[in-house]
Amino acid sequence: MNDLETLTYQVTGRVARITLNRPERGNGITRRLVTELERCVEQADLDPAVHVILLAGNGKGFCGGYDLVESAEGSGRLGDEAVAPPPGSPLDPETTAANHDPRRAWDPMVDHAMMSRNVRAFMSLFHCGKPVVCRVHGFCVAGGTDMALCSDLLVIAADAKIGYPPARVWGSPTTAMWAYRLGPQRAKRLLFTGDSLSGAEALEWGLAVEAPPPERLEERTEVLVERIARMPVNQLRMMKLLVNQSLYAQGLHATQLIGTVFDGITRHTEEGYAFQARAAEAGFRAAVRERDEPFGDPGSSTFKG
């Protein structure tokens, strides 16, 4: 896979290592990244030598959500951040994304078709027959949590931040994994406030299987993936299928359909339009900062209370 631009892919022993590789942009999600992620997961799933996948990120954090480089701060959408796709692309504003202009009619099914492609790519981690361990350092917020929560096991640095702040305005978690990972009450605690958890809190809440100090994160993750890699691939596939059936039976796919549609709706409420207008006026970062200031946690890795 020499043509990868947003990820790196490497197989060492029985471990396939997929690493988000846009550190200058906080590993922000673009359509290219989503496409390459799905390709790499499929490659690992089909490789008989691979027993386990390790998903990680380069730079200061795992993933900060959808990429603001592509933000038009008022026109178009790719995920929970505004985007202006390049002309001629599948998301060209003159084709699929034009309906997101507040001055024009909004077609929710065009919106759903666009976002559901991302959901399918994120869920490739969940549907993959082999275990996926996600190593989180620094930050994992907004759309970045879709990749992390679709993985099977999370090892999160004790001081890292994980959460979905766009629940406050202009976003809905499209993969809808929070309730399935935390249970309904704790999922509501986070989504009713947009608060985030530290890695230590994520361990306490059962979201992480381990929350080592940041200096030991890589070491402890390697211990886990190497231990999983000792298992026969057929046993790993059966165990993952066995556990995943319970989530399917609980209606995971139906919930994701609602979550993806709701994501579009959040951008077309009165508050959603006001947020977009503010982003166009002052810049997206300023709009996010103003959104989060009433909660007392702009840039914070934990919530209080």
C-alpha angles and dihedrals in degrees: 000000000000094000096067113126105172103032140036122224125197136160117211115177107315095338125096109204117206112183127184104232112191098098094156088063099038088259087291116192119253130169088258092055092049091050094047092047091056091048093051093048091051091048091053093045092053096044108097090203093061119087101167139016124223115203117195142145135238123228131024097335146007099252135331097200130257116000119267092199087078092046118124087186091227111019127073135352140230101169136325091333128062117258140184107206118211116266113272094021122123086260097047110154087233090060123026104356100046093088090068091073104109089222090064136057116277119229106202093194092057087049091049093048090053097047097039089064088062091048091053090052094048090046091054084081090057097041093045109111093228128071117266120207116194119205112203125194132164102356140352110179142150111351090002089072090062090067094042096047093046088059118089101234131021126207106188127185110246092242097043124113124231126174149101110258093170086075083083092064139337101021149070123188101255097199089049092208098141097089092044092052100039107020124250101285097050092041089054090048089060101036095045089059108022087233122156134223128228116230090255090053091046089057092049090050093049096248094113126045090209137007108194125178109277092253090058098040097100093043094051093045091052091052090055098046093045090052091050090046090063090068121093111258092235091056092048092051092050094048093049092047090048095054095039092057090069091058092047089051090053090060102259096158093048090050091051091053089056093044092052093049091046089053089064093045092054089063093053102051122102089258092046092054091047091052092049091048090052091049090052090049103041104014130265096272091054091049091051092047091052091047092054101039095083088059092054095232113096102152093358119137096210140037126231125230 
